[in-house]
Amino acid sequence: MKNKYINAIYNGLIKENPTFVLMLGMCPTLAVTTSAINGIGMGLSTTAVLMMSNLLIGCLRNIIPDKVRIPSYIVIIASFVTIVQLLLQAFVPSVYSALGIYIPLIVVNCIIFGRAEAFASKNSGPLSFCDGIGMGLGFTWAITVIGLVREFLGAGTLFGIEVLTKIPGFEPIAIFIMAPGAFFVLAILTALQNKFKAPSATNTDTGCDSIACGGNCAACSGSVFVANKELLDKAKAEEEAKKAAEKAAKAAAAKAKKEAEAASKTEE
């Protein structure tokens, strides 16, 4: 995609999805996805904070002193989280009650802080805003899918509408709306990623030893995802450059062959 703004949105939605590719924000992903509605509520709340904090940090990136950038980011993010929390409490109290403590915990969500440090601090406000839209909506659809699966199997409903419960004799698999169910569903989806060789922070062609964290997922707290992303981006860039060089070589060979044929005909 040539348009950098569209590309920034696309990266968050698909190419660098924070949940299924970068494996970030696992705490709310596992905790609040007992239903699809909760997933949408948390996702959109996070999206709003991402967009506005990215925009403000992107606009102030040349003004904020480097020594106090981390505290500054925290203050900016916490301010927008407070605004979102108060709006939810005032206008959508049911969602506010369902999400509970996880709304203020958006402040320490590594997706938001990671994008502030890795993207917004290095790019303009409008581009950072688009990155926030992409990452936020990518997070939203990912946790909504997890919530749909858990709600469908664990309660027999979809968005609160009875589906499986209408089948005579059906008993919902209650474990899916309990804490272990979150791990089961995420594990299944991750296994499918690995099966179909979909890109992720721990699924690379070069092997675990080549990524920054060494592939030790059990000991990873998400702090090295930026280094992992840089390494993966470098590998992708090298692969694209290799393909471009091969394409150019083929084109040059075809042109030389054509010119040789034309010269041969001229001599005849």
N, C-alpha and C positions, 0 to 999 in steps of 0.2 A: 504494500500500500504506500503510495507516494505521499499522501497527506499525513503529516506528522501528528496532527490532532486525532484523526481517525485511527491512526496506527497506535497511538497511546491508549485509546479506548479498547481497541481490539486486543492489545496485549493483556490487559487486565481481565477481559471477558474469557479469552480462550488461551492464547499463547503462554501467558504467565499468570494463569489463574491462581490467586493466593491460597486457595484450599486444596485443589487437586494437583497443582503443579509445584508451587513453592512450599506447600505444606505449612502455612502460617495460620495463626489465629485458631489453634486447635481447641483452646479452652471454651470459647463460646460455641464453636462448631460442635463439640461433643455435649455441651451442657444444655443448650437451649433448643436443640432440634427434636424435641419430643413431638412436635407437630409442625406442619408446613407454615401455619400462621406465625408461630414463634420465629421460624427461620426468616420469613419475610420481614417481620418487625425488627429483628436484630440486624439483618442485612441492610435494610434501608436506613436504620439509625446510624450504622457504621458508615454507609455511603455518604450521608449528609455531613458527618464529621470529617471524613476523608476529603470531600470536595472543598469544603470551606477552609480546613486547615492547610491543605496543599496550596490553595489559591493564595492565602495570606502569607505562608512561608515562602512561596515562590516570588511574591512581590517584594518581600522584605529580605530576601537572601543576601543582598549586597549591603544591607544596613545592619543586620544582626552581627555583632562581633563573634568571631570564631570561638573564643573562649567561653562564651555563654550561650552558644547555640542550642545545646541540649536542654538547659533550663527554660530557654525561650520557647522551644518546641513544646515542652510539657505544658507551659502556661497557656499557649495558644490552643493546644488540643483539649486541655481540661476546660477551657472556657466554652468551646463549642459543644463539648459533651454535656456540660451543665445546661446549656440552652436546649439541647435535644431532650435531655431528661425532663426538664420543666414542661416542654411542649407535649411530650408523651403523657406526663402526669395530668396535664390539664385537658387534653383533647382525646387521648386514647388510653384511658385508665386501665382497661382490661389488658392491653399489651404491656403497659408499664408494670402491672402486677405480675404478669406471667414471666417477664424477663428479669424482674427483681434486681439483685445486686449486679447482674452482668451489664446493666446500662452504665453505671459509673465506671465499671472496669474496662470500658472501651478506651479509657485514657491510657491504659498500659497494653492495649492490643498491639502486638508487634507488627501487624499489617500497617497500621496508621503511622506509628513511629518509624518503621522501616522505610515507608514511602517518603516520609518527610526528610529523612537523612540521605536516602539513596537517590531520590528523584527531585523532590521539590526544592531542595537546597542547591540544586545544580541547573535548574531550568526555570523558564519564565512562569509567571502566574497563570496565564491562560492554558499553557501546555500542562502545567502541574494540575490544574483544575480538571482537564480531560483525563489525566492519569488517575485522578481520584474517582472520576465517574466510572472508568473501566474497572479499576480494582474493586470499587465498592459494589458495582453490579455483578462482577464476577464472583465476589464473596457471597452476594445475595442469592444468585441462582444456585450456587454450589450447596449452601446450607439448606436452601429450600428443597432441593432434591433429596438430601439426606433426611430432612424432616418428613417429606412425603413418604419415603420408604418406611421409616420408623412408625409413622402414624398409620399407614395402610396395614402393616403387618401387626403392629402392637395394639391398635384400637379398632381396626376395620373401617376407618373413615378416611376421607380426603377433604381437607379444608373444613373439617367438622361435619361433613355430609356423610351419612351412613352408606356404606357400600357393601363390604363383606359381612357386616352384622345383619344384613337382610337375608343372608343365606341360612336356611334352617340348620341348626346344629353346629354352626361355625363358632369357634372359641378363639378370640384374639390371642396372639402370642405376646403376652404381657411383657416379657423380658425385653422386647424391642423398644418399649417406651421407658424402660429403666436404664440405669447407667451402663450396664454391660452391652445393651443394645446399640448404643452409639459406637462402641468399639467394633462390634460385629459388622455393622453397616459400613463404617469407614474402611475396615479391613477388606471387606468384599469389593468395594469400589476401587481400593488401591490395588488389589489383586488383579482386577480387570484391567487397570492401567498397565500393570506389568505384563499381563498376558498379551495385550495388543501393542506393547512397546510404546505407550503414550509417554510424552516427556514429563519428567518431574525432577525434583531436587535430588532424588536418590535413585533415579533410573537413567543412567547415561550409557552411551556406547563405549566409553573409555574405562568403565569400571569404577567401583567405589573408592579405590585408592587414589584416583585422580581428582576427586572433588575435595574442596577445602577442608571439610570436616572429617574426611577419611571414611565416610559412610557409616559412622557409628551413631545410628539414629537413637539408640537407647540413651546416649549421653548428651544428645543435642538439645539445646533449649531455644533454638532459632536464632541465636546470636551471630551465626556465621553464614546466614543465608545470602547476604550481600556478596560475600566472597564466592560462594557457590554460583550465584547468578552471573557474576563477572566471568567465571571460568567457563560456564556453559555458553554464555554469549560469545566468548572468544572462540570456543570450539565450533559454534555455528558459523561465525564469520569466516573462519578458516575453511570450513566445508564449502560455504558459498563461493569463496574466492577460488577454491580448487575447481568447482564446477564451472565457474565463469571462465577460468583459464582453459579448461578442456573444450568448452564451447567455442572460445576464440580460436583455439588451435585447429579445431575441425573446420571452422569457417574459413580460416586462412588456407588450409589444405585444399578445401573445395574450390576456393578462388584461384589458387595456383594451378590446380588441375584444369579448371575452365580456361584459364589464360594459355596454358600449354596446348590444349586442344585447339583453341582459336589460332595460336601461332602455327600449329601444324597444318591447319586448313589453309592459312595464308600462304605458306611455303608451297603447298600443292598447287 
